[in-house]
Amino acid sequence: MTDFQRNALTSGLSITRRRLLATAVPAALALPFGTTLFCGTSRANVRDPQVPALHGIAMHGEPALAPGFAHFPYANPDAPKGGVLTLGVQGTFDSLNSFIVQGGFTSARGMKERQFGENITESLLMRNNAEPFSLYAHLAEFVRMPDSREWIEFTLNPKATFSDGSPFTVDDVIFSLQIMRDKGRPPFRNWYAEIANFEVMGERTVRLTFKNGNNRELPLLIGLAPMFSKAATDAEAFDKSTLKPPLGTGPYVFAEIVPGRRVVYRRNPTYWAKDLPQKRGFDNFDEIRIEYFRDETSLQEAFRKGLIDVLPFNNPSRWTTGFDFPAAREGKVVRKEIVKGTPANMQGMAFNTRRPVFADRRVRQALSMLFDFEWVNRTLYSGLYKRTAGYWDNSDLSSIGRPADERERALLAPFPGVVLPEVLEGTWKPAETDGSGRDRTVLKAALTLLQDAGFSLKDRVLVDPQGQPVTFEIMTKNEDEEKLALAYGRGLDLVGIKASVRTVDASQFEERRIKFDFDMVFYTWTASLSPGGEQVGRWSQKAADTPGSLNITGAKEPAIDAMIDAMVAARSRTDFVSAVRALDRVLVSGAYAVPLFNLPAEWLGQWTRIVSPETFPLYGYEFPTWWSADAGN
């Protein structure tokens, strides 16, 4: 009998082969919480016993792993414990709270994220990244959710504690969701504001009822919410940037914090979940060190000297030429290519449509055509990049090369003209040049679009309808972006546009980005197999006017909001795919960014003293499942 089944029985739940049926919790277990403890909180008995208590939930269908699973497919349960992992990033940090606007984007890496680990802060449920979007019990031992998804109920794991040994309680759950609703950054505050009622159902059980069940992803987003200690968190100052270490339930604690330079995590030997199935093969290093570097050149040099154990490579030139040093020649450093099972991320140069110069879609289309990918890829990147076209390339969610089906056309019908005819029919693709750097055919087509928008050439200078020269700034944060921006400027110059390039440090970059104080900026829209509520923060009309939101472009298109609503409300995989493709068509037609390129795989340089599992998640590398070759020696 598994722990899940044993605890379910002791909680008064009956077991079937795949699920546990909930019954009422004995009255003796109910805590005397009053309605004054939290706004909207009340005490109640367990209701709806026909709704099963589950070990996991999925966005569509059922989770792949049955109750009693041994471990996640990409984790090695026999991985040895011990050793140190040192990682490096370019940039800085001045905050330990990534969930607020102030300092939220300059927080220390590794507190709660997929690649570097959820080392400090955890969630009620844990995501299995071998599946598109499935979550399994973690801080919550059981979860109940009706088919309508109008509410979700969590029964907490009795073993769950914070790193100081204090228990994790329903008070902490409610506090975490309410403080994020009131003081968190978008899109978190928007998601958690959809909770209409908080009900304490028993000693370890809390039910969250939503305003409606229209957003079918919302219960899963709640399951991934960061959990804080009510007792150890300063609620009044939560929205202020801080370097005070938060108290978490995660497998590590802070060992050293040097603002802007270094953060060190030390494994907690009394971590409450270390022996649970979802954590087998995870959290293998005694210590994780993350070093910060001001520029890419110094980061690369640190890797070559052995000061960094593993380093991602995003620049093809560095990937092809950056391993000519003694340790690499001796086999102490190897190159690793990881092919992901997810759509390609959309990397682009985003237009800030809040600026008048980019308000006209035809202008944005023309400016996108002036990026000569063929010349850039051959000249700067050894031909190793693939051109990006849409927001879910390399997956069945992409609209590129596919005519719209009947469901898509029905969704788009209330918004005539929003989607370009060639995008609707699946024939559109980014402008393709002859690779010369001055393809006259493409230049002429771009100028025609600009002239249609009222722009004209005067003395080899492009002027707007008011007769003013067209100028704008491209903001960059490192030398790679600067080099690419200058290359793009060559094409702009051919049609009389003067674009300046300004490189700023990481803190200034984030400050200007949060305030939308830029003309153009490099940005990556990460893609997954299960897009959902995060698209609201990226593209909705409301987010466009919210400082600190991820609506970088300032897009304000009702059709976008409608497609997102259809996507999160989809009950079948077929309807979901159609809604995502329809959204893709709207975004592509809006020309909100110059589409750049994507890598055929994730590229990592790795010292052989660090070992990775044989199997990787769909979403790419995750350091929590790696281990030290010297561990145990």
Secondary structure, DSSP 8 states (H G I E B T S, - for coil): --HHHHHHHHTT-EE-SS-EE-----GGG-----TTSSTTEEE-----TTSEEBSEEESSS--SS-TT--S-TTS-TT-----EEEEEEES---BS-TTSSTTTTSB-TTSSBTTTB-SS---SEEE-TTSSSEEEESSEEEEE--TT-SEEEEEE-TT-B-TTS-B--HHHHHHHHHHHHHH--TTHHHHHTTEEEEEE-SSSEEEEEES-S--TTHHHHHHT-----TTTS-STTTTS---S----SSSEEEEEEETTTEEEEEE-TT-TTTTSGGGTT----SEEEEEEESSHHHHHHHHHTTS-SEEEE--HHHHHHTT-SHHHHTTSEEEEEE--SS---EEEEEE-TTSGGG-SHHHHHHHHHT--HHHHHHHHSTT--EE--SSSTTSTT--TT----HHHHHHHTTSTTSS-HHHHTT--------SSS--HHHHHHHHHHHHHTT-EEETTEEE-TTS-B-EEEEEESSHHHHHHHHHHHHHHHTTT-EEEEEE--HHHHHHHHHTT--SEEEEEE---SS--THHHHHH-HHHHTSTT-S-TT----HHHHHHHHHHHH--SHHHHHHHHHHHHHHHHHHT-EEE-EE-SSEEEEEETTEE--SS--TT---GGG-EETTTT-
